[in-house]
Amino acid sequence: MGNEERPSEKPGAEGALPAIDFSTFILSLSTSALFHLGLIPEAQSGKAGERNLPLARQTIDILEILETKTRGNLDPEEAKLLESLLFEIRMRFVEANRR
């Protein structure tokens, strides 16, 4: 094992995943929340995801925990991204609850 690279980690490798930093992590979580709100299609079928409000709420809660626990430790761009993502997802959650 040691220093061996997995194929997805090699530069230019087919199916390579982007490096994970705080911004890509919270973007991933927000995408998950939007998926559970039925606003993003499934990758395989292209059909809208089935709405699951409890899972969407849980993902919003996770983002809120991250906001609280990282307050004062993020650079201004990360803090603004997290704040704006949370605002947008919360608004969409409220809209989904009205339907």
Secondary structure, 3 states (H helix, E strand, C coil): CCCCCCHHHCCCCCCCCCCCCHHHHHHHHHHHHHHHCCCCECCCCCCECCCCHHHHHHHHHHHHHHHHHHCCCCCHHHHHHHHHHHHHHHHHHHHHHHC
